Amino acid sequence: MVESPTNKLIIEQRGHTLVITINAPPANTWDSENLSGLVDVIEQCNVDASVYAVVITGKGEKFFSAGADLKLFADGDKKVATGMADNFGAAFETLSRFRGVTVAAINGFAMGGGLECALACDIRICETQAKLALPEATVGLLPCGGGTQNLAWLVGEGWAKRMILCGERVGSETALKIGLVEEVVESGKSLNRAMELAEMVGKQSPPAVSASKELIQKARSGNINDSYDVERGAFVSLFDTLDQKEGVQAFLEKRSPEWVNG
């Protein structure tokens, strides 16, 4: 059973989905405690075969997450900055590498490290009132939790530069248009929609999902021609799993498969 090491992250397992709620009022900011806590929770999920998907959202109605607590950087201490940069990197890279599917239910402002958290997820569901931005340069900083890389990958160089270099804040409809989020829903509906998608994940073979996700993310680097052999090898490797046999037999027997994540 997955447990949270901090009350700043509330977790609840619903079937095969683990819901993580950022609980750091008033703006659900990130600090060393909940960043390291996120690493701990995701690492537990990676070894808990009952968890197929993770949904992450913010506590309350206004904020998904406003990012880092800027009070941490008020004295200009480089050691503090180094530690926090390492914490952000470890947390969101661990989230990105989760073997299953991650869905961000963006229920309000997603700013700075808050948006970087959503960018580290596989799918983003955004409520109509939400605002998204990477405004670090307005306070003399820059995104250090993968934001410069993940944003450019999702929306292209032009919009990444508008949001990071010009500090442009985008609303939900613009976010949908530029590919920053996959879907916009009414206020208060993002968690329900994220859960629906997570339940869809639960109908897939977990080993197949994990292998497919790794291949999709591999496309971000390297030569696409080099990935074809890897893709075929991953396909064949699935024949070592119980779920491959179960999936094919269930189809042939016209029944729903019973996955064991192995």
C-alpha positions as CSV (number, residue, x, y, z in Angstrom):
1,M,0.0,0.0,0.0
2,V,1.4,3.4,-1.0
3,E,1.7,5.9,1.8
4,S,2.6,9.6,1.8
5,P,5.6,10.7,3.9
6,T,4.1,14.3,4.2
7,N,0.7,15.8,4.8
8,K,1.5,18.2,2.0
9,L,0.7,15.4,-0.4
10,I,-2.6,13.7,0.2
11,I,-2.9,10.3,-1.5
12,E,-5.9,8.0,-2.1
13,Q,-6.0,4.8,-4.1
14,R,-9.2,4.3,-6.1
15,G,-9.0,1.0,-7.8
16,H,-5.9,0.9,-9.9
17,T,-5.4,4.7,-9.8
18,L,-3.5,6.6,-7.1
19,V,-4.8,10.2,-6.6
20,I,-2.2,12.7,-5.3
21,T,-3.5,16.0,-4.1
22,I,-1.0,18.9,-3.5
23,N,-1.9,20.2,-0.1
24,A,0.2,23.2,0.7
25,P,-2.1,26.2,1.2
26,P,-2.7,28.9,0.3
27,A,-1.2,28.3,-3.2
28,N,-0.1,24.7,-3.1
29,T,3.6,25.7,-3.5
30,W,6.5,23.3,-3.7
31,D,9.3,23.0,-1.2
32,S,11.9,20.4,-0.3
33,E,9.4,18.4,1.8
34,N,6.7,17.8,-0.8
35,L,9.2,17.5,-3.7
36,S,11.0,14.7,-2.0
37,G,7.7,13.3,-0.9
38,L,6.6,13.1,-4.5
39,V,9.7,11.1,-5.4
40,D,8.9,8.8,-2.5
41,V,5.3,8.3,-3.5
42,I,6.1,7.6,-7.2
43,E,8.9,5.2,-6.3
44,Q,6.4,3.3,-4.2
45,C,3.9,3.3,-7.1
46,N,6.6,1.9,-9.4
47,V,6.9,-1.3,-7.2
48,D,3.2,-1.6,-6.3
49,A,1.7,-3.7,-9.0
50,S,-1.8,-2.6,-8.1
51,V,-1.1,1.0,-9.3
52,Y,-1.6,1.4,-13.0
53,A,-2.2,5.2,-13.2
54,V,-1.5,8.3,-11.1
55,V,-3.7,11.4,-11.1
56,I,-2.3,14.6,-9.6
57,T,-4.4,17.7,-8.7
58,G,-4.4,20.7,-6.3
59,K,-6.3,21.1,-3.0
60,G,-9.0,23.8,-3.2
61,E,-10.6,25.6,-6.0
62,K,-8.1,28.3,-7.0
63,F,-4.7,26.7,-7.4
64,F,-3.3,23.5,-9.0
65,S,0.1,24.8,-7.8
66,A,1.7,28.2,-7.9
67,G,5.2,26.7,-8.1
68,A,8.1,27.3,-5.7
69,D,7.8,29.3,-2.5
70,L,9.9,32.3,-3.5
71,K,10.7,33.0,0.2
72,L,13.3,30.2,-0.1
73,F,15.3,32.4,-2.5
74,A,15.0,35.7,-0.8
75,D,18.5,35.8,0.6
76,G,20.2,34.7,-2.7
77,D,21.9,31.7,-1.2
78,K,23.3,29.5,-4.0
79,K,23.4,26.4,-1.8
80,V,19.7,26.7,-1.3
81,A,19.2,27.3,-5.0
82,T,21.3,24.3,-5.9
83,G,19.4,22.1,-3.4
84,M,16.0,23.3,-4.7
85,A,17.0,22.8,-8.3
86,D,18.0,19.3,-7.6
87,N,14.8,18.7,-5.7
88,F,12.7,20.0,-8.6
89,G,14.6,17.9,-11.1
90,A,14.4,14.7,-9.1
91,A,10.7,15.1,-8.4
92,F,9.5,15.8,-11.9
93,E,11.9,13.5,-13.7
94,T,10.7,10.7,-11.3
95,L,7.1,11.6,-12.1
96,S,7.8,11.6,-15.9
97,R,9.5,8.2,-15.6
98,F,6.6,6.5,-13.7
99,R,6.0,3.2,-15.4
100,G,2.3,3.8,-15.8
101,V,0.2,6.7,-17.0
102,T,0.1,10.1,-15.2
103,V,-2.7,12.6,-15.6
104,A,-2.6,16.2,-14.3
105,A,-6.1,17.5,-13.3
106,I,-5.4,21.3,-13.5
107,N,-8.0,22.8,-11.3
108,G,-6.7,26.3,-11.2
109,F,-3.5,28.4,-11.5
110,A,-0.6,26.3,-12.7
111,M,2.4,28.6,-12.4
112,G,6.2,28.0,-12.6
113,G,6.9,24.7,-10.8
114,G,3.2,24.0,-10.8
115,L,3.1,24.0,-14.6
116,E,6.3,22.0,-14.7
117,C,4.6,19.3,-12.6
118,A,1.8,19.2,-15.1
119,L,4.3,19.1,-18.0
120,A,5.9,16.1,-16.4
121,C,2.6,14.2,-16.7
122,D,1.5,12.2,-19.7
123,I,-1.8,13.9,-20.1
124,R,-3.2,17.3,-18.9
125,I,-6.9,18.0,-18.3
126,C,-7.5,21.7,-17.7
127,E,-10.5,23.5,-16.2
128,T,-11.9,26.5,-18.1
129,Q,-10.9,29.1,-15.5
130,A,-7.2,27.9,-15.2
131,K,-4.3,30.1,-16.1
132,L,-0.9,28.6,-17.0
133,A,2.5,30.3,-17.0
134,L,6.2,29.9,-16.5
135,P,6.9,33.4,-15.1
136,E,10.3,32.7,-13.5
137,A,12.2,35.3,-15.6
138,T,10.0,38.1,-14.2
139,V,11.7,37.5,-10.8
140,G,15.2,36.9,-12.2
141,L,15.0,33.1,-12.3
142,L,14.3,30.4,-14.9
143,P,12.3,27.2,-15.0
144,C,14.5,24.4,-13.5
145,G,12.1,21.5,-13.2
146,G,12.2,20.6,-16.9
147,G,10.1,23.5,-18.1
148,T,12.3,24.9,-20.8
149,Q,12.6,21.4,-22.3
150,N,9.1,19.9,-21.8
151,L,7.2,23.1,-22.8
152,A,9.2,23.5,-26.1
153,W,8.6,19.8,-26.9
154,L,4.9,20.1,-26.4
155,V,4.0,23.5,-27.9
156,G,7.0,24.3,-30.1
157,E,9.8,26.8,-29.8
158,G,7.7,29.9,-30.6
159,W,5.1,29.5,-27.9
160,A,7.7,28.3,-25.4
161,K,9.6,31.5,-26.0
162,R,6.4,33.6,-25.7
163,M,5.6,32.0,-22.3
164,I,9.2,31.9,-20.9
165,L,11.0,34.8,-22.5
166,C,8.0,37.2,-22.6
167,G,6.3,35.9,-19.5
168,E,3.0,35.3,-21.4
169,R,0.2,33.7,-19.3
170,V,-2.2,31.6,-21.3
171,G,-5.8,30.6,-20.5
172,S,-7.4,27.2,-21.0
173,E,-8.6,27.7,-24.6
174,T,-5.2,29.0,-25.8
175,A,-3.5,26.1,-23.9
176,L,-5.7,23.7,-25.8
177,K,-5.1,25.4,-29.1
178,I,-1.3,25.2,-28.8
179,G,-1.3,21.6,-27.5
180,L,-0.3,22.5,-23.9
181,V,-3.3,20.6,-22.6
182,E,-5.3,17.7,-24.1
183,E,-8.7,18.7,-23.0
184,V,-10.6,21.6,-21.3
185,V,-13.5,20.9,-19.0
186,E,-15.9,23.0,-16.8
187,S,-14.8,24.3,-13.5
188,G,-14.7,21.5,-10.9
189,K,-14.7,18.7,-13.5
190,S,-11.0,18.1,-14.1
191,L,-10.5,15.4,-11.4
192,N,-13.6,13.4,-12.6
193,R,-12.4,13.6,-16.2
194,A,-8.8,12.6,-15.2
195,M,-10.2,9.6,-13.3
196,E,-12.2,8.5,-16.4
197,L,-9.0,8.5,-18.4
198,A,-7.2,6.6,-15.7
199,E,-9.9,4.0,-15.7
200,M,-9.4,3.6,-19.4
201,V,-5.8,3.0,-18.7
202,G,-6.9,0.2,-16.3
203,K,-8.4,-1.6,-19.2
204,Q,-5.1,-1.9,-21.0
205,S,-2.3,-4.4,-20.3
206,P,0.0,-2.7,-17.7
207,P,3.3,-4.1,-19.2
208,A,2.1,-3.1,-22.7
209,V,1.3,0.5,-21.5
210,S,4.7,0.7,-19.7
211,A,6.7,-0.4,-22.8
212,S,4.6,1.8,-25.1
213,K,5.1,4.9,-22.9
214,E,8.9,4.3,-22.8
215,L,9.0,4.1,-26.6
216,I,6.8,7.2,-27.1
217,Q,9.1,9.2,-24.8
218,K,12.2,7.8,-26.5
219,A,11.1,9.7,-29.6
220,R,12.1,12.9,-28.0
221,S,15.8,12.1,-28.5
222,G,17.9,10.3,-31.0
223,N,17.3,9.2,-34.5
224,I,13.8,7.8,-35.3
225,N,15.3,5.1,-37.5
226,D,17.3,3.8,-34.5
227,S,14.1,3.4,-32.5
228,Y,12.4,1.0,-34.9
229,D,14.4,-2.0,-33.8
230,V,13.9,-1.1,-30.2
231,E,10.1,-0.9,-30.8
232,R,10.1,-4.4,-32.4
233,G,12.2,-5.8,-29.6
234,A,9.8,-4.4,-27.0
235,F,6.9,-6.0,-28.8
236,V,8.5,-9.4,-28.7
237,S,9.5,-8.9,-25.0
238,L,5.8,-8.6,-24.1
239,F,5.5,-12.3,-24.9
240,D,7.4,-13.0,-21.7
241,T,4.5,-11.6,-19.7
242,L,1.4,-13.2,-18.3
243,D,-0.7,-10.2,-19.4
244,Q,0.1,-10.8,-23.1
245,K,-1.2,-14.3,-22.9
246,E,-4.2,-13.2,-20.9
247,G,-5.0,-10.4,-23.3
248,V,-5.0,-12.6,-26.4
249,Q,-6.9,-15.4,-24.7
250,A,-9.5,-13.0,-23.4
251,F,-10.1,-11.6,-26.8
252,L,-10.4,-15.0,-28.4
253,E,-12.8,-16.1,-25.6
254,K,-14.8,-12.9,-26.0
255,R,-14.4,-11.8,-22.3
256,S,-12.8,-8.9,-20.5
257,P,-9.1,-9.6,-19.6
258,E,-8.0,-9.9,-16.0
259,W,-4.7,-8.1,-15.8
260,V,-2.1,-9.1,-13.2
261,N,0.6,-6.5,-14.2
262,G,3.2,-9.1,-14.8
